Amino acid sequence: MKRAYELYATGRYSLKTLRKQLQEEFGKVPARSYLHYMLTNTHYVGLFEWRGVPYRGNYETFISQELFDRVQSVFTGFNKPKYRNVEIAFRGRMTCKHCGCAMTGERKKGKYVYYHCTGYHGKCPTPWFTEAEISSKLGALLKDIRIPGEIVAKVIDSLQRDQERVQHEFTARKERLEKELDLTRRRQDEVYKDKLDGKITEEFWNRQMSQLTANEQRTASALAAATEPLDDKVLTVARTLELAQKAHSLYLTQNTTEQAKLLS
C-alpha cells in the first residue's frame, strides 16, 4: 500500500499503469476500484468520520499527511481529462503554509496556469497565484546559494580520497576471495588424489568434500556478489556544486518546465 502511494505521488502513473507496476513488483494487485478507494481513504492518515463528523484517531499510521496530500493533488490533475497531457511545471513541489495541504496547478482558458491549495482540509484562505508569480518566488530561493570555491575543492578532494579507499578495499576483498577459492579447489584436488591412492577412508573423503564444497559455494557466491564501486560519484557532486554556483542566473533564462527540473 505504501509503495502504491509513493508511485502514484510521482504523477507518472494512472490507476491502470499503477496496477501494472504493482503487479510487476509484487505479483498481485487489488482491483482498480479498490486501488482508487485505497489511495483516497483518509483512514490511512488517521482521519475518519462518525455520523458525518470528522475525527482524528490515535492509531498508528504509515502514510504521512504530506504523501497523502501529494496523491490527492495528482488525482486532481488526472480527474481533469482535457488537462491530462499538459504539464504543470511546479505541481507536486509545494505545500500550503496555511494548512499543510499540497499546492496544485490548473490551466485556465487553455493557456494560463494558476496555482492554489488543494483545500483538502476545508476551505483555505491562501490565494491563487499565477505561474509567473510562483516562478519568481521559487527562483528567489536560489539567490542565497553561495558555495565558496575552497569549500567546493575540499568536498571534491574528500570524495576522491573516499572513492580511492573504497576502491582499494574492494580490490583487496576480491583478491582475498579469489585466493580463498583457488586454495579450496586445490585442496579438493588433493583430497581426491588421496582417495584414489587409498590414503584416506571413504568416510573421511565424504566429510572433507562436504566441507570443502560448502566453502567453495560460499566463496564463489561472495565473489559473484562483489560489485565494482561506482566511480561517477565525484563527477556527479562536482557537476552539482558547479550548477549550484550559477543556479539563479541559469534559472532566469529558462522556461517553467526547465526551471522545475533545475529546482528538483
C-alpha positions in Angstrom: 0.0 0.0 0.0 2.8 2.4 0.9 4.5 1.6 -2.4 1.3 2.4 -4.3 1.1 5.8 -2.6 4.8 6.5 -3.3 4.5 5.6 -7.0 1.2 7.4 -7.6 2.5 10.6 -5.9 5.1 11.0 -8.6 2.4 11.9 -11.1 3.7 9.5 -13.7 1.0 6.8 -13.3 -2.6 6.4 -14.0 -4.5 3.8 -12.0 -4.2 1.4 -14.9 -0.4 1.8 -15.2 0.0 1.8 -11.4 -1.7 -1.6 -11.2 0.6 -2.9 -13.9 3.7 -1.6 -12.0 2.5 -3.1 -8.7 1.8 -6.4 -10.5 5.4 -6.5 -11.7 6.8 -5.7 -8.3 4.6 -7.8 -6.0 2.9 -10.4 -8.2 -0.6 -9.4 -7.2 -2.6 -6.2 -7.1 -6.1 -5.0 -5.9 -8.8 -4.3 -8.3 -8.8 -0.8 -9.9 -11.8 0.4 -7.9 -10.3 -0.7 -4.6 -7.0 0.9 -5.6 -8.8 4.2 -6.0 -10.5 3.7 -2.7 -7.2 2.9 -1.0 -5.5 6.0 -2.4 -8.2 8.4 -1.3 -9.1 6.9 2.1 -8.3 9.3 4.9 -8.3 6.4 7.4 -4.7 5.8 6.4 -3.6 9.2 7.7 -5.6 8.9 10.9 -8.8 10.7 9.9 -12.3 9.1 10.0 -15.9 10.2 10.1 -18.6 9.2 12.6 -22.1 10.3 11.8 -20.8 12.9 9.4 -18.4 14.4 11.9 -14.6 14.1 11.2 -12.3 12.8 13.9 -8.6 12.1 14.2 -7.8 8.7 15.5 -5.0 7.8 17.9 -3.9 4.6 16.0 -0.6 4.3 14.3 -0.4 5.3 10.6 2.2 4.5 8.0 1.1 7.0 5.3 2.3 10.6 6.0 0.0 13.5 5.6 2.4 15.1 3.1 2.4 11.9 0.9 -1.4 11.6 1.1 -1.8 15.2 0.0 0.6 14.7 -2.9 -1.5 11.8 -4.0 -4.7 13.8 -3.8 -3.0 16.5 -5.8 -2.2 14.0 -8.6 -5.8 12.9 -8.5 -6.9 16.5 -9.0 -4.8 16.5 -12.2 -6.0 13.1 -13.5 -9.6 14.0 -12.9 -9.5 16.8 -15.5 -9.2 14.8 -18.8 -8.6 17.8 -21.0 -5.5 18.8 -19.0 -4.1 15.3 -18.6 -1.4 15.6 -21.2 -0.5 19.2 -20.2 2.5 19.5 -17.9 2.0 21.8 -14.9 5.6 22.7 -14.2 5.6 23.2 -10.4 2.8 20.8 -9.4 3.8 18.5 -6.6 6.7 20.7 -5.4 4.9 22.9 -2.9 2.7 22.6 0.2 0.4 25.3 1.6 1.9 27.2 4.5 -1.6 27.9 6.0 -3.0 24.3 6.2 -0.2 22.0 5.1 -2.1 20.6 2.1 -0.5 20.2 -1.4 -0.4 23.1 -3.8 -1.6 22.2 -7.3 -1.9 23.9 -10.6 -4.7 24.3 -13.1 -4.7 25.6 -16.7 -7.4 28.2 -17.5 -8.6 29.1 -20.9 -6.1 26.6 -22.4 -3.0 28.8 -21.7 -3.0 30.4 -18.3 -1.7 28.4 -15.3 -2.8 29.2 -11.7 -1.6 27.5 -8.5 -3.7 27.1 -5.4 -4.1 25.0 -2.3 -6.0 21.7 -2.8 -8.1 22.6 0.2 -8.3 19.0 1.3 -8.8 20.0 5.0 -11.5 22.5 4.1 -11.7 26.0 2.5 -8.3 27.6 2.7 -7.6 31.4 2.7 -4.4 31.0 0.7 -4.9 33.0 -2.6 -4.4 31.7 -6.1 -1.0 32.5 -7.8 -0.1 32.9 -11.4 2.7 30.7 -12.8 4.8 33.8 -13.2 4.4 34.6 -9.5 5.3 31.1 -8.4 8.3 31.0 -10.8 9.5 34.3 -9.2 9.0 33.1 -5.6 10.8 29.8 -6.2 13.6 31.4 -8.1 14.3 33.8 -5.2 15.3 30.7 -3.2 18.3 30.2 -5.4 19.8 33.7 -4.8 21.2 32.6 -1.5 23.1 29.6 -2.8 26.7 30.6 -2.5 29.4 27.9 -2.1 33.0 29.3 -1.7 35.5 27.8 -4.1 37.7 26.5 -1.3 34.8 24.6 0.1 34.0 23.0 -3.2 37.6 21.9 -3.6 37.7 20.4 -0.1 34.5 18.5 -0.7 35.7 17.1 -4.0 39.1 16.2 -2.6 37.4 14.4 0.3 35.2 12.4 -2.0 38.1 11.5 -4.2 40.1 10.1 -1.2 37.0 8.3 0.0 36.5 6.8 -3.5 40.1 5.6 -3.6 39.7 4.0 -0.2 36.5 2.2 -1.2 38.2 1.0 -4.5 41.2 -0.2 -2.5 39.0 -2.2 -0.1 37.0 -3.7 -2.9 40.2 -4.8 -4.8 41.7 -6.3 -1.6 38.5 -8.2 -0.8 38.2 -9.5 -4.3 41.8 -10.7 -4.3 41.3 -12.4 -0.9 38.2 -14.2 -2.1 39.9 -15.3 -5.3 42.8 -16.7 -3.3 40.5 -18.5 -0.9 38.5 -20.0 -3.8 41.7 -21.2 -5.5 43.0 -22.7 -2.3 39.7 -24.6 -1.6 39.8 -26.1 -5.1 43.4 -27.2 -4.8 42.5 -28.9 -1.5 39.6 -30.6 -3.2 42.1 -32.0 -5.8 44.5 -33.1 -3.1 41.8 -34.9 -1.2 40.6 -36.6 -4.3 44.1 -37.8 -5.1 44.5 -39.2 -1.6 41.2 -41.1 -2.0 42.4 -42.6 -5.3 45.7 -43.6 -3.7 43.9 -45.2 -0.8 45.4 -42.8 1.8 42.1 -41.9 3.3 38.8 -43.7 4.0 35.6 -43.2 2.2 34.0 -41.7 5.3 36.8 -39.2 5.7 36.6 -38.4 1.9 32.9 -37.7 2.1 33.3 -35.5 5.2 36.1 -33.4 3.8 34.5 -33.0 0.4 31.2 -31.9 2.0 33.0 -29.2 4.0 35.2 -28.1 1.0 32.3 -27.9 -1.4 30.2 -25.8 1.0 33.1 -23.5 1.5 33.6 -23.3 -2.3 30.0 -22.4 -2.8 30.1 -19.7 -0.1 33.2 -18.1 -1.5 32.1 -18.3 -5.1 28.8 -16.6 -4.2 30.6 -13.9 -2.3 32.9 -13.3 -5.2 29.9 -13.1 -7.7 28.1 -10.7 -5.4 31.1 -8.3 -5.2 30.3 -5.3 -7.3 32.7 -2.7 -8.6 32.2 0.6 -6.7 30.7 3.3 -8.8 33.3 5.9 -9.8 31.0 8.6 -11.0 30.1 10.0 -7.5 32.9 12.6 -7.6 31.9 13.7 -11.1 28.2 14.0 -10.1 29.0 16.0 -7.0 31.4 18.3 -8.9 28.7 19.0 -11.5 26.0 19.6 -8.8 28.2 22.1 -7.0 29.1 23.8 -10.3 25.4 24.0 -11.1 24.7 25.5 -7.6 27.2 28.3 -8.2 25.2 29.6 -11.2 21.7 28.2 -10.4 20.0 31.6 -10.1 21.4 33.1 -13.3 20.6 29.9 -15.2 17.1 29.8 -13.7 16.3 33.2 -15.1 17.0 32.1 -18.7 14.8 29.0 -18.6 11.1 28.3 -19.2 9.0 27.0 -16.4 9.4 23.3 -17.2 13.2 23.7 -17.2 13.0 25.8 -14.0 11.1 23.0 -12.3 13.7 20.4 -13.3 16.5 22.7 -12.1 14.8 23.1 -8.7 14.5 19.3 -8.4 
